[in-house]
């Protein structure tokens, strides 16, 4: 089945085409932009998340401190993870409209190039 | 009981109608395996959320919070935060690179046969463990809730198994997705209603709930004690508690992104952009759900009380018992029926991903070198595989019986997903130097290490008091933690990276340009 459904554009592309796109400045720009968002976002989220089990596990005393009413720092820290996750998702949705626009340009110029070849 | 039965019968009837509709509509291979790639963002968001909000989270996490407080809530946080990993790293490249399974991405620039064979093994291992956990849960739930009705554990297990086989064999991915959507809606509504009832009990003052949760009284070793349920340390205790928690975190944030039944869902949408939006939908639903588990869990701790919970069916029954305490037997019945529907839907989702992997990765691509000998062969094989998977899990669930600890098996599935599937998946997508040897090393070391450490850990090994045979091996555990991720996840990564560095594979490297272009642009994606 892997060889029979090659109907969509792009499937017929050969190694040379993939290399050409991969080396094109537009594509490099797109990958660099994505990296500039995803890498820091992932690192921040990773460390912020693991701060929770580390704090709860190693400093239960701190995490038991009462902040407002009966609510402890640990519970607020846990709740804040939902907020941070939500913010990252929201920022990523925003950033990805830019990625989508750049992708469209790359696909457009690729289509033009393969037209010219024919 | 009549209410419970009628809610459940209504659910089963509507899902069977959907299955009939899906069976008539679905055409061809991608129709069966990927719902024709016509699922929309919100639909897939509900389906993904549904796949993840299993009985383990609804019953298990609420239960854990109701007897262990804040430590239990950390499971909820892990379950939600896992989707950030999926959103940032996995969903879009996966959708752009593959057709039906995670194996498509791994095999893209590797030697496909050994890699696919191993992926099929790890997929079947993960899903089968998960599935047995769910079925044992379903059987135990029925045995408890319908104790007077004459329905036994075995009958409940067989019932779940047969319905699941019907959904998957006849309706494929389309039916499974819609069953999951309906169930996610029911479960969300049910959780929201319960949370509102809990808050009403405290006169809609969060302060009242939290101050009551700050002094929950219960018996421990025949002594009445009072604990602050918003404090850590009731579940994870020194000396290994902190490491166990970190370990659990690793298994959640990497394991979820390696769960085959979650990943296949991203092939049911038209493109990567829809896949991305569907993850955000899922995050919204899962986030709301998991925040509410703390209200439910703390509510159950205060209103029902740990003592009552532990003597009336155990932690898994906290949610249903809370419903009974707040709104009587009718609501208990509704909640139980929804919990049962949840199990049914999750089991169906697991079965379709297992049978897809068997048919697509193993049968077509390993045994027959990537060619279907006749059109429709892979769908036929998948249907037979679903039947087989269903029968095997029914048999094992009956064999291990209602007393077995279902949680362990779900944990094992997650550990394998985090230590074997995730490292290899991420390295395939992002590391040019990665290759076949790395994939084989990562998959096999991750798989074997997780199973081995869980078997020598406190879930299987322990010395029980006379008359209680909870542990399979009566000896001091060789590995001190329940969650093995802190060792097995780095081990999986290490094996994958060193395997790749120790071998050279020019084809895998030269195909990386194609992979990175496809992954980022969707060019050539089906």
Contacts between the chains, C-beta under 8 A, distances in Angstrom:
chain1	res1	chain2	res2	distance
A	1	B	29	6.2
A	1	B	364	6.4
A	1	B	370	7.5
A	1	B	371	7.3
A	1	B	372	4.9
A	1	B	378	6.5
A	2	B	99	8.0
A	2	B	365	7.5
A	2	B	370	4.7
A	2	B	371	7.6
A	3	B	370	7.1
A	3	B	371	7.0
A	4	B	372	8.0
A	5	B	526	6.7
A	8	B	524	6.6
A	8	B	525	7.7
A	8	B	526	6.7
A	9	B	523	8.0
A	9	B	524	7.7
A	10	B	523	4.2
A	10	B	524	3.5
A	10	B	525	7.9
A	11	B	524	4.9
A	13	B	523	7.3
A	13	B	524	6.6
A	15	B	510	7.3
A	15	B	513	8.0
A	15	B	514	7.0
A	18	B	513	5.0
A	18	B	514	3.9
A	18	B	517	5.3
A	18	B	518	7.9
A	19	B	513	5.0
A	21	B	513	7.9
A	21	B	517	4.8
A	21	B	521	7.6
A	21	B	523	7.5
A	22	B	513	3.9
A	22	B	514	7.8
A	22	B	516	6.0
A	22	B	517	5.3
A	23	B	513	7.9
A	27	B	517	6.8
A	27	B	520	7.4
A	27	B	521	7.6
A	30	B	520	6.2
A	30	B	521	7.9
A	31	B	516	7.0
A	31	B	520	6.2
A	34	B	520	7.0
A	38	B	88	5.2
A	38	B	89	7.3
A	41	B	88	6.0
A	42	B	84	7.9
A	42	B	85	7.7
A	42	B	88	5.3
A	42	B	89	6.9
A	45	B	81	7.4
A	45	B	84	5.2
A	45	B	88	7.7
A	46	B	253	7.7
A	49	B	77	7.8
A	49	B	81	5.2
A	49	B	249	6.6
A	49	B	253	6.5
A	50	B	246	6.6
A	50	B	249	6.0
A	52	B	74	7.0
A	52	B	77	6.6
A	52	B	249	7.6
A	53	B	74	6.7
A	53	B	242	7.2
A	53	B	245	3.8
A	53	B	246	4.8
A	53	B	248	7.1
A	53	B	249	4.8
A	54	B	242	7.1
A	54	B	246	6.5
A	56	B	70	7.4
A	56	B	71	7.5
A	56	B	74	6.7
A	56	B	232	4.3
A	56	B	236	7.6
A	56	B	242	7.7
A	56	B	245	6.2
A	57	B	232	7.7
A	57	B	236	6.4
A	57	B	241	5.7
A	57	B	242	2.5
A	57	B	243	7.2
A	57	B	244	7.8
A	57	B	245	4.5
A	57	B	246	6.7
A	58	B	242	5.0
A	60	B	231	7.1
A	60	B	232	4.6
A	60	B	233	4.6
A	63	B	70	7.9
A	63	B	231	7.3
A	63	B	232	5.1
A	64	B	228	7.0
A	64	B	230	7.9
A	64	B	231	4.2
A	64	B	232	6.8
A	64	B	233	7.9
A	66	B	214	8.0
A	69	B	206	7.6
A	69	B	207	4.4
A	69	B	210	5.4
A	69	B	211	6.0
A	70	B	207	7.2
A	70	B	210	4.0
A	70	B	211	4.1
A	70	B	212	8.0
A	70	B	213	6.7
A	70	B	214	3.8
A	70	B	228	7.7
A	70	B	230	6.4
A	71	B	210	5.1
A	71	B	230	6.4
A	72	B	70	7.2
A	72	B	228	7.4
A	72	B	230	4.3
A	72	B	231	5.9
A	74	B	70	5.4
A	74	B	230	6.9
A	74	B	231	6.8
A	74	B	232	5.2
A	75	B	70	5.8
A	75	B	73	7.2
A	75	B	230	4.8
A	75	B	294	7.6
A	78	B	70	7.0
A	78	B	73	5.6
A	78	B	74	6.5
A	78	B	76	7.9
A	78	B	77	5.1
A	78	B	294	8.0
A	79	B	291	7.0
A	79	B	294	8.0
A	81	B	77	4.8
A	81	B	80	7.2
A	81	B	81	5.7
A	82	B	77	7.3
A	82	B	80	6.0
A	82	B	287	5.2
A	82	B	290	7.4
A	82	B	291	5.8
A	85	B	80	6.0
A	85	B	81	5.3
A	85	B	83	7.3
A	85	B	84	5.1
A	85	B	283	6.7
A	85	B	287	6.9
A	86	B	283	7.1
A	86	B	284	8.0
A	86	B	287	6.5
A	88	B	84	5.6
A	88	B	87	7.8
A	88	B	88	7.6
A	89	B	83	7.9
A	89	B	84	6.9
A	89	B	87	5.9
A	89	B	279	7.7
A	89	B	280	5.2
A	89	B	283	5.4
A	92	B	87	6.3
A	92	B	88	6.6
A	92	B	276	7.9
A	93	B	276	7.5
A	93	B	277	7.7
A	93	B	280	6.1
A	96	B	273	7.8
A	96	B	276	6.3
A	100	B	273	6.3
A	103	B	520	7.0
A	103	B	521	5.1
A	103	B	522	7.1
A	106	B	521	5.7
A	107	B	521	6.0
A	107	B	522	8.0
A	107	B	523	6.4
A	110	B	523	6.9
